[in-house]
Amino acid sequence: MEDLKDRVSLDDRLGAAAMSGMTMAVWAHLKPDAVFIHDPDGKTTTFGELNRQANRIVRLLRERGLKAGDAVALVCSNRAEFVEVLAACSRGGWRITPVNWHLTADEIAYIINDCEAKAVFCEARVATSGPAVAQCSNLLVKVAIGEPIPGFLDYDAALAAVDGSDIPDPVLGNAMMYTSGTTGRPKGVYRAQPVIPMQGIYAMRGYDHETSVQLCAGPAYHAAPLAFDIRGAMGAGCELVLMDKWDSEHVLRLIDSHKISHMHMVPIMFQRLLALSDEVKARYDLSSVIYIVHGAAPCPPDVKAAMIDWFGPVLSEYYAGSEGGAGFVISSEEWLQKPGSVGKRPALLGSKILDDQGNECPTGVAGGIYHQLPPGGGFTYYKDEAKTNASRVGDYFTMGDVGYFDEDGYLFLTGRNAETIISGGVNIYPQEVDNELIKHEAVADSSTVGVPHDEWGEQVKAVIMLKAGYSPSDLLAQEILAFARDSLPAFKVPRSVDFVTELPRSEAGKIQRNKVRAPYWEGRARQI
C-alpha cells in the first residue's frame, strides 16, 4: 500500500513538473547520481549533472537577452549536450528547432533564419556550422559544442561559472520541427501552445524508471527519435543510450551490454538487423527488449513478420508525421491478425478517406487520408498560410498519404502524394532536387521521383528532359549527378537518371509527377 502511495505521489509530481518543463528536475531530485546518458564515446552524464546544465543554459540565455517565446536552433549530433539544450528550452519557454546537420550550409542557414532563432548551439565537428551561421541575422547568442568555432562562445567555458540550481520561474517551452514542402523551402510545423507530455503514457509502454533503458539509434533531430527516444527517456526517467551512426551488430551489442528495453526504429533498420548472419545474431542476449516502436516509413509485411518472429510480439507501429495525426497505433498481436495495417480508426480524433472531390470514400476504396485537428491544438506551417490552407478540409488535414479502411475500421496505406519520397525513413522532397538539376546547362526540365528499392523502400531517380542539342548518354547522366552532388546533401542526390523526350503536364502546365512515377511501380501491390 505504501508503494502505491509513493507511485501516486511521484505521478502527481511529474505531472505538475511537466506543465512547466521541469520533469528532469524531479528525476534529478530522486536520483541525482544515477547515470542518465551514455554518449557514443563512452562518456556518461547523471540526472543531476544534466539538470544543472539545463539550469545554467536557461540563465545564460536569459542574461544574453532571450525572452520566453523566442526561438533557439540546435545543430548537434546525438550527444548529451543535445539533451541539455532541449531540457533548457523546455523550462526556459523557448521554441527549439533541431536542425538536420547533414544539410548544406545554405540549407542550415535558411532554417536558422526562418525559425527566427535568437540563439544557436552548433557542434564544431559539423563543418557547415560556421559557414551557415555566418549567413544568419538576429542571433544574440552563438555557442560552440565540442571544439571552438571562431566567434562562438565555448559551451563548457560559458556554462562553468553559471549557477546550476533549479530556476525558480520555469516556463514551458515548445519544439518546431521542419518538414519540407512540395515546392520551395522547408517549413516549420508551428504550434502556438506547447504540448504537455502525458506521464501516464510511459506506464502504458512498460517503462520502469529503475530498470528501463532507452536506445536512440536514429538522429535526434528527426521528430520520431526526438519524441520516442529522447523525450521518452526524459519523461520516464530511465537511462538513455545514444548511437552516433548506424552499425547493425553494434545495436545488438548495446542491447546486450546495457540491457536495452525500449527503442524506436524505422524499417530499414529492421532490414539491416535481419541481414546479419545467424552466427552474429546468436552472440547477443536480446531478451531485455520489451518495446520497439516503429513508423516514419511503411514496413514491408515480411520484414515486420520476421522481426516479430525474432524479438517476439514487442513491436508497436504508429502512423503519424511531424504535423501529428489522429493517433493510429497497432500492436504486434493486432498486426498479425491484420498484416499490413497501421492501426484501427482512433476513438479520440476522427479520420476520413476523401476522394479528389472531397467526398468520403466507402469501405475498401482508397483516397486521401485526413486527420482531425485536436481542439485548440492544431498546427500551422510557420509563416506559410497558403501551405497550411492547402492541407486542410474543414478541421481535418492531410499529409498527402493515400489509403483505405477495411470493414473492421483498420487503415491500410496504399500510396502517397508523389511529391514526397521516403528513403530509409527520411523524407526527401523532389522539388528541392529539381530546383538544382534544372540549373545544369543540358537540362530543360526535371521530375525527380521515388522508385522501388528493396532495402531503402524508395530510391531517388531523376527523370530528365534535355535541351535541344544534347543527347542522352551515360556520360551525361554521370555529369548531371556530379553536378547535383556539388549543391545537394548526399541523401538527396539522385542515384540514377532516366532521359525522356517529354514530361506529362496538366492543363495548367504543371508536371504530373504521379504519372512520371507510376511506370516504376507498375504491378506492385504497394505503391510506397
HUVEN-V649482 format. One record per residue. N is the residue number from 1. PHI is phi in radians with two decimals (NA if undefined). OMEGA is omega as a letter, one per 20 degrees, with the letter a starting at -180 (* if undefined). BURIAL is + if it has 9 or more other C-alpha atoms within 8 Angstrom, else -. Layout:
# HUVEN-V649482
n->N phi->PHI omega->OMEGA burial->BURIAL
n->N phi->PHI omega->OMEGA burial->BURIAL
This chain:
# HUVEN-V649482
n->1 phi->NA omega->r burial->-
n->2 phi->-1.14 omega->r burial->-
n->3 phi->-1.07 omega->r burial->-
n->4 phi->-1.10 omega->r burial->-
n->5 phi->-1.08 omega->r burial->-
n->6 phi->-1.11 omega->a burial->-
n->7 phi->-1.14 omega->r burial->-
n->8 phi->-1.09 omega->r burial->-
n->9 phi->-1.07 omega->r burial->-
n->10 phi->-1.13 omega->r burial->-
n->11 phi->-1.04 omega->r burial->+
n->12 phi->-1.12 omega->a burial->-
n->13 phi->-1.13 omega->a burial->+
n->14 phi->-1.17 omega->r burial->+
n->15 phi->-1.08 omega->r burial->+
n->16 phi->-1.16 omega->r burial->-
n->17 phi->-1.16 omega->a burial->+
n->18 phi->-1.09 omega->a burial->+
n->19 phi->-1.15 omega->a burial->+
n->20 phi->-2.14 omega->r burial->+
n->21 phi->1.35 omega->a burial->+
n->22 phi->-1.86 omega->r burial->+
n->23 phi->-0.97 omega->a burial->+
n->24 phi->-1.09 omega->r burial->+
n->25 phi->-1.15 omega->r burial->+
n->26 phi->-1.15 omega->r burial->+
n->27 phi->-1.11 omega->r burial->+
n->28 phi->-1.12 omega->r burial->+
n->29 phi->-1.25 omega->a burial->-
n->30 phi->-1.29 omega->a burial->-
n->31 phi->-2.57 omega->a burial->+
n->32 phi->-1.07 omega->a burial->+
n->33 phi->-1.72 omega->r burial->-
n->34 phi->-1.32 omega->r burial->-
n->35 phi->-1.20 omega->r burial->+
n->36 phi->-1.80 omega->a burial->+
n->37 phi->-2.05 omega->r burial->+
n->38 phi->-1.89 omega->r burial->+
n->39 phi->-1.31 omega->r burial->+
n->40 phi->-1.04 omega->a burial->+
n->41 phi->-1.55 omega->r burial->-
n->42 phi->1.69 omega->r burial->-
n->43 phi->-1.19 omega->r burial->-
n->44 phi->-2.10 omega->r burial->+
n->45 phi->-2.28 omega->r burial->+
n->46 phi->-1.48 omega->r burial->+
n->47 phi->-1.06 omega->a burial->+
n->48 phi->-1.13 omega->r burial->+
n->49 phi->-1.09 omega->a burial->+
n->50 phi->-1.12 omega->a burial->+
n->51 phi->-1.09 omega->r burial->+
n->52 phi->-1.15 omega->r burial->+
n->53 phi->-1.09 omega->r burial->+
n->54 phi->-1.06 omega->r burial->+
n->55 phi->-1.11 omega->r burial->+
n->56 phi->-1.12 omega->r burial->+
n->57 phi->-1.11 omega->r burial->+
n->58 phi->-1.02 omega->a burial->+
n->59 phi->-1.15 omega->r burial->+
n->60 phi->-1.06 omega->a burial->+
n->61 phi->-1.21 omega->r burial->+
n->62 phi->-1.12 omega->r burial->+
n->63 phi->-1.11 omega->a burial->-
n->64 phi->-1.58 omega->r burial->-
n->65 phi->1.85 omega->r burial->-
n->66 phi->-1.32 omega->r burial->+
n->67 phi->-1.99 omega->r burial->-
n->68 phi->-0.97 omega->a burial->+
n->69 phi->1.72 omega->r burial->-
n->70 phi->-1.25 omega->a burial->+
n->71 phi->-1.86 omega->r burial->+
n->72 phi->-2.24 omega->r burial->+
n->73 phi->-1.80 omega->a burial->+
n->74 phi->-2.29 omega->r burial->+
n->75 phi->-1.98 omega->a burial->+
n->76 phi->-2.74 omega->r burial->+
n->77 phi->-1.41 omega->a burial->+
n->78 phi->-1.31 omega->r burial->+
n->79 phi->-2.69 omega->a burial->+
n->80 phi->-1.01 omega->a burial->+
n->81 phi->-1.06 omega->r burial->-
n->82 phi->-1.01 omega->a burial->+
n->83 phi->-1.22 omega->r burial->+
n->84 phi->-1.10 omega->r burial->+
n->85 phi->-1.16 omega->r burial->+
n->86 phi->-1.04 omega->r burial->+
n->87 phi->-1.09 omega->r burial->+
n->88 phi->-1.12 omega->r burial->+
n->89 phi->-1.15 omega->r burial->+
n->90 phi->-1.11 omega->a burial->+
n->91 phi->-1.82 omega->r burial->+
n->92 phi->-1.68 omega->r burial->+
n->93 phi->1.44 omega->a burial->+
n->94 phi->-1.75 omega->r burial->+
n->95 phi->-1.68 omega->a burial->+
n->96 phi->-1.64 omega->r burial->+
n->97 phi->-2.13 omega->r burial->+
n->98 phi->-1.26 omega->a burial->+
n->99 phi->-1.90 omega->r burial->+
n->100 phi->-1.10 omega->a burial->+
n->101 phi->-1.40 omega->r burial->+
n->102 phi->-1.47 omega->a burial->-
n->103 phi->-1.27 omega->r burial->+
n->104 phi->-1.29 omega->r burial->+
n->105 phi->-1.03 omega->a burial->+
n->106 phi->-1.11 omega->a burial->-
n->107 phi->-1.20 omega->r burial->+
n->108 phi->-1.13 omega->r burial->+
n->109 phi->-1.07 omega->r burial->+
n->110 phi->-1.04 omega->a burial->+
n->111 phi->-1.15 omega->r burial->+
n->112 phi->-1.06 omega->r burial->+
n->113 phi->-1.23 omega->a burial->+
n->114 phi->-1.17 omega->r burial->-
n->115 phi->-1.36 omega->r burial->+
n->116 phi->1.11 omega->a burial->+
n->117 phi->-1.11 omega->r burial->+
n->118 phi->-1.72 omega->r burial->+
n->119 phi->-2.42 omega->r burial->+
n->120 phi->-2.40 omega->r burial->+
n->121 phi->-2.00 omega->a burial->+
n->122 phi->-2.18 omega->r burial->+
n->123 phi->-1.37 omega->a burial->+
n->124 phi->-1.13 omega->a burial->+
n->125 phi->-1.27 omega->r burial->-
n->126 phi->-1.42 omega->a burial->+
n->127 phi->-1.05 omega->a burial->-
n->128 phi->-1.42 omega->a burial->+
n->129 phi->-1.02 omega->a burial->+
n->130 phi->-1.03 omega->r burial->+
n->131 phi->-1.03 omega->r burial->-
n->132 phi->-1.18 omega->a burial->+
n->133 phi->-1.16 omega->r burial->+
n->134 phi->-1.08 omega->r burial->-
n->135 phi->-1.64 omega->a burial->-
n->136 phi->-1.79 omega->r burial->+
n->137 phi->-1.96 omega->r burial->-
n->138 phi->1.25 omega->r burial->-
n->139 phi->-1.41 omega->r burial->+
n->140 phi->-1.63 omega->a burial->+
n->141 phi->-2.43 omega->r burial->+
n->142 phi->-2.27 omega->a burial->+
n->143 phi->-2.19 omega->r burial->+
n->144 phi->-1.72 omega->r burial->+
n->145 phi->-1.83 omega->r burial->+
n->146 phi->1.68 omega->a burial->-
n->147 phi->-2.39 omega->a burial->+
n->148 phi->-1.17 omega->r burial->+
n->149 phi->-2.21 omega->a burial->+
n->150 phi->-0.93 omega->r burial->-
n->151 phi->1.52 omega->a burial->-
n->152 phi->-1.88 omega->r burial->+
n->153 phi->-1.24 omega->r burial->+
n->154 phi->-1.45 omega->a burial->+
n->155 phi->-0.95 omega->a burial->+
n->156 phi->-1.15 omega->a burial->-
n->157 phi->-1.15 omega->a burial->-
n->158 phi->-1.16 omega->a burial->+
n->159 phi->-1.60 omega->a burial->+
n->160 phi->-1.02 omega->a burial->-
n->161 phi->-1.67 omega->a burial->-
n->162 phi->-1.67 omega->r burial->+
n->163 phi->-1.08 omega->a burial->-
n->164 phi->-1.79 omega->r burial->+
n->165 phi->-1.23 omega->a burial->-
n->166 phi->-1.02 omega->r burial->-
n->167 phi->-1.24 omega->a burial->-
n->168 phi->-1.44 omega->a burial->-
n->169 phi->-2.31 omega->a burial->-
n->170 phi->-1.17 omega->r burial->+
n->171 phi->-2.30 omega->a burial->+
n->172 phi->-1.11 omega->r burial->+
n->173 phi->-1.69 omega->a burial->+
n->174 phi->-2.50 omega->r burial->+
n->175 phi->-2.22 omega->r burial->-
n->176 phi->-2.23 omega->r burial->+
n->177 phi->-1.48 omega->r burial->+
n->178 phi->-1.86 omega->r burial->+
n->179 phi->-2.29 omega->a burial->+
n->180 phi->-1.23 omega->r burial->+
n->181 phi->-1.57 omega->r burial->+
n->182 phi->-1.29 omega->r burial->+
n->183 phi->-2.34 omega->r burial->-
n->184 phi->1.31 omega->a burial->-
n->185 phi->-1.49 omega->r burial->-
n->186 phi->-1.07 omega->r burial->+
n->187 phi->-2.24 omega->r burial->+
n->188 phi->-1.37 omega->r burial->+
n->189 phi->-1.58 omega->a burial->+
n->190 phi->-1.80 omega->r burial->+
n->191 phi->-2.16 omega->a burial->+
n->192 phi->-1.12 omega->a burial->-
n->193 phi->-1.84 omega->r burial->-
n->194 phi->-1.03 omega->r burial->+
n->195 phi->-1.48 omega->a burial->-
n->196 phi->-1.54 omega->a burial->-
n->197 phi->-1.06 omega->r burial->-
n->198 phi->-1.67 omega->a burial->-
n->199 phi->-1.07 omega->a burial->+
n->200 phi->-1.09 omega->a burial->-
n->201 phi->-1.17 omega->a burial->-
n->202 phi->-1.22 omega->r burial->+
n->203 phi->-1.15 omega->r burial->+
n->204 phi->-1.11 omega->a burial->-
n->205 phi->-1.60 omega->r burial->-
n->206 phi->1.46 omega->a burial->-
n->207 phi->-1.32 omega->r burial->+
n->208 phi->-2.36 omega->a burial->+
n->209 phi->-1.15 omega->r burial->-
n->210 phi->-1.59 omega->a burial->-
n->211 phi->-2.21 omega->a burial->-
n->212 phi->-1.28 omega->r burial->+
n->213 phi->-2.37 omega->a burial->+
n->214 phi->-1.74 omega->r burial->+
n->215 phi->-1.86 omega->r burial->+
n->216 phi->-1.90 omega->a burial->+
n->217 phi->-1.74 omega->a burial->+
n->218 phi->-1.93 omega->a burial->+
n->219 phi->-1.14 omega->a burial->+
n->220 phi->-1.19 omega->r burial->+
n->221 phi->-1.28 omega->r burial->+
n->222 phi->-1.42 omega->a burial->+
n->223 phi->-1.04 omega->a burial->+
n->224 phi->-1.24 omega->r burial->+
n->225 phi->-1.04 omega->r burial->+
n->226 phi->-1.08 omega->a burial->+
n->227 phi->-1.30 omega->a burial->+
n->228 phi->-1.44 omega->a burial->+
n->229 phi->-1.59 omega->a burial->+
n->230 phi->-1.22 omega->r burial->+
n->231 phi->-1.17 omega->r burial->+
n->232 phi->-1.06 omega->r burial->+
n->233 phi->-1.15 omega->r burial->+
n->234 phi->-1.10 omega->a burial->+
n->235 phi->-1.27 omega->a burial->+
n->236 phi->-1.46 omega->r burial->+
n->237 phi->1.22 omega->a burial->+
n->238 phi->-1.95 omega->r burial->+
n->239 phi->-1.12 omega->a burial->+
n->240 phi->-2.24 omega->r burial->+
n->241 phi->-1.83 omega->a burial->+
n->242 phi->-1.80 omega->r burial->+
n->243 phi->-1.85 omega->a burial->+
n->244 phi->-1.65 omega->r burial->+
n->245 phi->-2.67 omega->a burial->-
n->246 phi->-1.27 omega->r burial->-
n->247 phi->-2.61 omega->a burial->-
n->248 phi->-1.04 omega->a burial->+
n->249 phi->-1.18 omega->r burial->+
n->250 phi->-1.10 omega->r burial->-
n->251 phi->-1.04 omega->r burial->+
n->252 phi->-1.12 omega->r burial->+
n->253 phi->-1.09 omega->r burial->+
n->254 phi->-1.17 omega->r burial->+
n->255 phi->-1.03 omega->a burial->+
n->256 phi->-1.18 omega->a burial->+
n->257 phi->-1.28 omega->a burial->-
n->258 phi->-1.74 omega->a burial->-
n->259 phi->0.99 omega->r burial->+
n->260 phi->-1.04 omega->r burial->+
n->261 phi->-1.94 omega->a burial->+
n->262 phi->-2.31 omega->r burial->+
n->263 phi->-2.85 omega->r burial->+
n->264 phi->-1.92 omega->r burial->+
n->265 phi->-2.46 omega->r burial->+
n->266 phi->-2.07 omega->a burial->+
n->267 phi->-0.97 omega->a burial->+
n->268 phi->-1.13 omega->r burial->+
n->269 phi->-1.15 omega->r burial->+
n->270 phi->-1.01 omega->a burial->+
n->271 phi->-1.07 omega->a burial->+
n->272 phi->-1.25 omega->r burial->+
n->273 phi->-1.15 omega->a burial->+
n->274 phi->-1.14 omega->a burial->+
n->275 phi->-1.31 omega->r burial->-
n->276 phi->-1.12 omega->a burial->+
n->277 phi->-1.20 omega->r burial->-
n->278 phi->-1.05 omega->r burial->-
n->279 phi->-1.10 omega->r burial->-
n->280 phi->-1.16 omega->a burial->+
n->281 phi->-1.01 omega->a burial->+
n->282 phi->-1.27 omega->a burial->-
n->283 phi->-1.27 omega->a burial->-
n->284 phi->-2.12 omega->r burial->+
n->285 phi->-1.55 omega->a burial->-
n->286 phi->-1.91 omega->a burial->+
n->287 phi->-1.21 omega->r burial->-
n->288 phi->-1.28 omega->a burial->+
n->289 phi->-1.28 omega->r burial->+
n->290 phi->-2.08 omega->a burial->+
n->291 phi->-2.72 omega->r burial->+
n->292 phi->-2.08 omega->r burial->+
n->293 phi->-1.76 omega->a burial->+
n->294 phi->-2.49 omega->a burial->+
n->295 phi->3.12 omega->r burial->+
n->296 phi->1.31 omega->r burial->+
n->297 phi->-2.67 omega->r burial->+
n->298 phi->-1.07 omega->a burial->+
n->299 phi->-1.84 omega->r burial->+
n->300 phi->-0.98 omega->a burial->-
n->301 phi->-0.95 omega->a burial->-
n->302 phi->-1.19 omega->r burial->-
n->303 phi->-1.18 omega->a burial->+
n->304 phi->-1.14 omega->r burial->+
n->305 phi->-1.06 omega->r burial->+
n->306 phi->-1.18 omega->r burial->+
n->307 phi->-1.17 omega->r burial->+
n->308 phi->-1.13 omega->r burial->+
n->309 phi->-1.12 omega->a burial->-
n->310 phi->-1.43 omega->a burial->-
n->311 phi->-1.60 omega->a burial->+
n->312 phi->1.67 omega->a burial->-
n->313 phi->-1.37 omega->a burial->+
n->314 phi->-1.89 omega->a burial->+
n->315 phi->-1.48 omega->r burial->+
n->316 phi->-2.23 omega->a burial->+
n->317 phi->-1.77 omega->r burial->+
n->318 phi->-2.15 omega->r burial->+
n->319 phi->-2.25 omega->a burial->+
n->320 phi->-2.89 omega->r burial->+
n->321 phi->-2.54 omega->r burial->+
n->322 phi->-1.02 omega->a burial->+
n->323 phi->-1.30 omega->a burial->-
n->324 phi->1.93 omega->a burial->-
n->325 phi->2.90 omega->a burial->+
n->326 phi->-1.36 omega->r burial->+
n->327 phi->1.89 omega->r burial->+
n->328 phi->-1.36 omega->r burial->+
n->329 phi->-2.50 omega->r burial->+
n->330 phi->-2.58 omega->r burial->+
n->331 phi->-1.41 omega->r burial->+
n->332 phi->-1.07 omega->a burial->+
n->333 phi->-1.09 omega->r burial->-
n->334 phi->-1.10 omega->a burial->-
n->335 phi->-1.10 omega->r burial->+
n->336 phi->-1.11 omega->r burial->-
n->337 phi->-1.47 omega->a burial->-
n->338 phi->-2.29 omega->a burial->-
n->339 phi->-0.99 omega->r burial->-
n->340 phi->1.67 omega->a burial->+
n->341 phi->-1.37 omega->r burial->+
n->342 phi->-1.90 omega->r burial->+
n->343 phi->2.30 omega->a burial->+
n->344 phi->-1.54 omega->r burial->+
n->345 phi->-0.90 omega->a burial->+
n->346 phi->-1.12 omega->a burial->+
n->347 phi->-1.48 omega->a burial->-
n->348 phi->-1.38 omega->a burial->-
n->349 phi->-2.02 omega->a burial->+
n->350 phi->-1.38 omega->r burial->+
n->351 phi->-2.58 omega->a burial->+
n->352 phi->-2.37 omega->r burial->-
n->353 phi->-1.96 omega->a burial->+
n->354 phi->-2.05 omega->r burial->+
n->355 phi->-1.48 omega->a burial->+
n->356 phi->-1.13 omega->r burial->-
n->357 phi->-1.64 omega->r burial->-
n->358 phi->1.52 omega->r burial->-
n->359 phi->-1.54 omega->a burial->-
n->360 phi->-1.26 omega->a burial->-
n->361 phi->-1.42 omega->r burial->+
n->362 phi->-1.27 omega->r burial->-
n->363 phi->-0.92 omega->r burial->-
n->364 phi->1.49 omega->a burial->-
n->365 phi->-1.83 omega->a burial->+
n->366 phi->-1.37 omega->r burial->+
n->367 phi->-2.86 omega->r burial->+
n->368 phi->-1.21 omega->a burial->+
n->369 phi->-1.58 omega->r burial->+
n->370 phi->-2.11 omega->a burial->+
n->371 phi->-1.95 omega->r burial->+
n->372 phi->-1.29 omega->r burial->+
n->373 phi->-1.31 omega->r burial->+
n->374 phi->-1.17 omega->a burial->-
n->375 phi->-0.99 omega->r burial->-
n->376 phi->1.26 omega->a burial->-
n->377 phi->-2.14 omega->a burial->+
n->378 phi->-1.24 omega->a burial->-
n->379 phi->-1.86 omega->r burial->+
n->380 phi->-2.31 omega->r burial->+
n->381 phi->-1.44 omega->a burial->+
n->382 phi->-0.99 omega->r burial->+
n->383 phi->1.06 omega->r burial->-
n->384 phi->-2.48 omega->a burial->+
n->385 phi->-1.13 omega->a burial->+
n->386 phi->-1.11 omega->r burial->-
n->387 phi->-1.15 omega->r burial->+
n->388 phi->-1.05 omega->a burial->+
n->389 phi->-1.13 omega->a burial->-
n->390 phi->-1.17 omega->a burial->-
n->391 phi->-1.60 omega->a burial->+
n->392 phi->-1.91 omega->r burial->+
n->393 phi->-2.32 omega->a burial->-
n->394 phi->1.11 omega->r burial->-
n->395 phi->-1.73 omega->r burial->-
n->396 phi->-2.05 omega->r burial->+
n->397 phi->-2.33 omega->r burial->+
n->398 phi->-2.18 omega->r burial->+
n->399 phi->-1.81 omega->r burial->+
n->400 phi->1.59 omega->a burial->-
n->401 phi->-1.51 omega->a burial->+
n->402 phi->-2.14 omega->r burial->+
n->403 phi->-2.99 omega->r burial->+
n->404 phi->-2.55 omega->r burial->+
n->405 phi->-1.72 omega->r burial->+
n->406 phi->-1.50 omega->a burial->+
n->407 phi->-1.15 omega->r burial->-
n->408 phi->-1.72 omega->r burial->-
n->409 phi->1.48 omega->r burial->-
n->410 phi->-1.55 omega->a burial->+
n->411 phi->-1.60 omega->r burial->+
n->412 phi->-2.15 omega->r burial->+
n->413 phi->-1.50 omega->a burial->+
n->414 phi->-2.11 omega->a burial->+
n->415 phi->-2.93 omega->a burial->+
n->416 phi->-2.76 omega->r burial->+
n->417 phi->-0.89 omega->a burial->+
n->418 phi->-1.18 omega->a burial->+
n->419 phi->-1.38 omega->r burial->+
n->420 phi->-2.23 omega->r burial->+
n->421 phi->-1.92 omega->r burial->+
n->422 phi->-1.98 omega->a burial->+
n->423 phi->-2.07 omega->a burial->+
n->424 phi->1.12 omega->r burial->+
n->425 phi->1.51 omega->a burial->+
n->426 phi->-1.85 omega->r burial->-
n->427 phi->-1.34 omega->r burial->-
n->428 phi->-2.22 omega->a burial->+
n->429 phi->-1.86 omega->a burial->+
n->430 phi->-1.05 omega->a burial->+
n->431 phi->-1.11 omega->r burial->+
n->432 phi->-1.10 omega->r burial->+
n->433 phi->-1.24 omega->r burial->+
n->434 phi->-1.06 omega->a burial->+
n->435 phi->-1.07 omega->r burial->-
n->436 phi->-1.54 omega->a burial->+
n->437 phi->-1.07 omega->a burial->+
n->438 phi->-1.14 omega->r burial->+
n->439 phi->-1.36 omega->r burial->-
n->440 phi->-1.22 omega->a burial->+
n->441 phi->-1.07 omega->a burial->-
n->442 phi->-1.61 omega->a burial->-
n->443 phi->-1.60 omega->r burial->+
n->444 phi->-1.48 omega->r burial->+
n->445 phi->-2.79 omega->a burial->-
n->446 phi->-2.50 omega->r burial->+
n->447 phi->-2.35 omega->r burial->+
n->448 phi->-1.41 omega->a burial->+
n->449 phi->-2.42 omega->r burial->+
n->450 phi->-1.68 omega->r burial->+
n->451 phi->-2.05 omega->a burial->+
n->452 phi->-1.05 omega->r burial->+
n->453 phi->-2.53 omega->a burial->-
n->454 phi->-1.08 omega->a burial->-
n->455 phi->-1.61 omega->a burial->-
n->456 phi->-1.55 omega->a burial->+
n->457 phi->1.54 omega->r burial->+
n->458 phi->-2.38 omega->r burial->+
n->459 phi->-2.24 omega->a burial->+
n->460 phi->-1.39 omega->r burial->+
n->461 phi->-2.22 omega->r burial->+
n->462 phi->-1.76 omega->r burial->+
n->463 phi->-1.84 omega->a burial->+
n->464 phi->-2.14 omega->r burial->+
n->465 phi->-1.84 omega->a burial->+
n->466 phi->-1.56 omega->r burial->+
n->467 phi->-1.28 omega->r burial->-
n->468 phi->-1.03 omega->a burial->-
n->469 phi->1.71 omega->r burial->-
n->470 phi->-2.00 omega->a burial->-
n->471 phi->-2.09 omega->r burial->-
n->472 phi->-1.08 omega->r burial->-
n->473 phi->-2.85 omega->r burial->-
n->474 phi->-1.09 omega->a burial->-
n->475 phi->-1.09 omega->r burial->-
n->476 phi->-1.17 omega->r burial->-
n->477 phi->-1.04 omega->r burial->+
n->478 phi->-1.16 omega->r burial->-
n->479 phi->-1.13 omega->r burial->-
n->480 phi->-1.16 omega->r burial->+
n->481 phi->-1.15 omega->r burial->+
n->482 phi->-1.11 omega->r burial->-
n->483 phi->-1.07 omega->r burial->+
n->484 phi->-1.13 omega->a burial->+
n->485 phi->-1.14 omega->r burial->+
n->486 phi->-1.28 omega->a burial->-
n->487 phi->-2.21 omega->a burial->-
n->488 phi->-2.09 omega->r burial->+
n->489 phi->-1.04 omega->a burial->+
n->490 phi->-0.97 omega->a burial->-
n->491 phi->-1.25 omega->r burial->-
n->492 phi->-1.67 omega->a burial->+
n->493 phi->-1.21 omega->r burial->+
n->494 phi->-0.98 omega->r burial->+
n->495 phi->-1.55 omega->r burial->-
n->496 phi->-2.75 omega->a burial->+
n->497 phi->-2.27 omega->r burial->+
n->498 phi->-2.04 omega->r burial->-
n->499 phi->-1.81 omega->r burial->+
n->500 phi->-2.30 omega->r burial->+
n->501 phi->-1.50 omega->r burial->-
n->502 phi->-2.73 omega->r burial->-
n->503 phi->-2.00 omega->a burial->+
n->504 phi->-1.15 omega->a burial->+
n->505 phi->-2.30 omega->r burial->+
n->506 phi->-1.37 omega->r burial->-
n->507 phi->-1.07 omega->r burial->-
n->508 phi->-1.42 omega->r burial->-
n->509 phi->1.64 omega->a burial->-
n->510 phi->-1.44 omega->r burial->-
n->511 phi->-1.05 omega->r burial->+
n->512 phi->-1.63 omega->a burial->+
n->513 phi->-1.08 omega->r burial->+
n->514 phi->-1.04 omega->a burial->-
n->515 phi->-1.26 omega->r burial->-
n->516 phi->-1.16 omega->a burial->+
n->517 phi->-1.29 omega->a burial->+
n->518 phi->-0.93 omega->a burial->-
n->519 phi->-1.04 omega->a burial->-
n->520 phi->-1.26 omega->a burial->-
n->521 phi->-1.87 omega->a burial->+
n->522 phi->-1.05 omega->r burial->-
n->523 phi->1.51 omega->r burial->-
n->524 phi->-1.71 omega->r burial->-
n->525 phi->-1.18 omega->r burial->-
n->526 phi->-1.81 omega->a burial->-
n->527 phi->-1.86 omega->a burial->-
n->528 phi->-2.46 omega->* burial->+
